[in-house]
């Protein structure tokens, strides 16, 4: 175990795939129990590669003025239907017209991993 004091340098909300990438850089010995569990979760629930998630988040913010936290949730879930997308965006009571939902889903589909 390290006894080195830790200092927060930067706080940034990131997606599940980005979390996975960061945690995979560390060796198993460096990770505490919480980090190991978080890594397992991230491996299980990552829907796209970290680079794609970051690009998707940026594009959703620029193209549709979606807040970063909402764009991250979209990248984490990779919704396929209007209902799934609405459940992510309706949290703040914001109403989005169907044509914009269609456009958002088209962008999400461009980043979706092919099975």
N, C-alpha and C positions, 0 to 999 in steps of 0.2 A: 504494500500500500504506500502511496505517496502521502507525505505530510506537507507538501508544498501548498502554501496558501494560494487560493484561486482568486483572480480578480476579473470581474466582468468588464470586458473591453467594449463590447457591442451587443445590442439586443436587436434581433431581427427574426420575425416570424418566417418559418420555412415550411416547405411541403414535406410530406412523408418520404418521397423519393430522395429529397435533398438530405433529410435526416439520415436515411440509410447510407448515403454516400459518405457523410461525415463519420458516422460510427464505424463503417467498414475500414476506414483508414487506420483506426487504432487496433492494437493487438488485443487479443482476448484478455491478457493479463492487465492491460491498462483500463479495461472497462469494469465498472462496478456492477453490482447486481441490477440496478435500475437501468443502466445503459445497455446491458446484455438483453434484458427483457424488451427494451425499446427497439433494439436492433432486430430482434426476432419479429416483433410486431411490424416494423418497417419492411422487412423482407416479405412478410406474408401479405401486406396490404398495399405495397407500391404498385401502381397501375401503369406507370410509364417510367422511362429512364430519367434521372435527375436533370439532365440537360434539357430534355423535352419539357419537363415540368416547369423549369425556370423560364423557358421561352414562352410557354403557354400562359403563365402567370403575367408576364410582361405584356404579351399581346392582348390579353383580356383587359388589362388595365388601360392600355393606350387606345385600343380600338372601341371599347365599350364603356370606358370610365367606371369599371368595376373596381371597388376597393380591393387592396392587396389581400386582406384576410378572406374576402369572398372568392377571389380568384384562386387562392391557395386551396380553399375547400373544393372548388370545381376541379382543380388539378388532382386533388386527393381522391375524389369520387369518380371522376371521368363519366359524368352522367350521359345516358343514351336517350332519355326521353324528356319531354317538356316537364312532366311531373317531377322527375328526379332533379332537374335543373331548378324548377320553381322552389322545391323544398330547400335548396341551398340558398337561393336569393331572397326568399320570402321572409326570412328571419327578421329583417329590419322593417318589414311591412312595405317594402318597395314594390311597386307594380311594374312589371315589364311586359310590353306588348309581345304578342306571339311572333311577329316578324323578327323582332330582336332576339327572342329565344331561339328561333330557327338559325339565325346568323351565328349565335354563340355556339350552338350545337355543331354547326358546320366546322367552326374553328376547332372545337374540341375533337371532332372526328379526324381532323388533319393530324393531330398529335397522338391519336390512339395507337397503341401497339398492335400490330397485326398478329393474329394468332395462327 
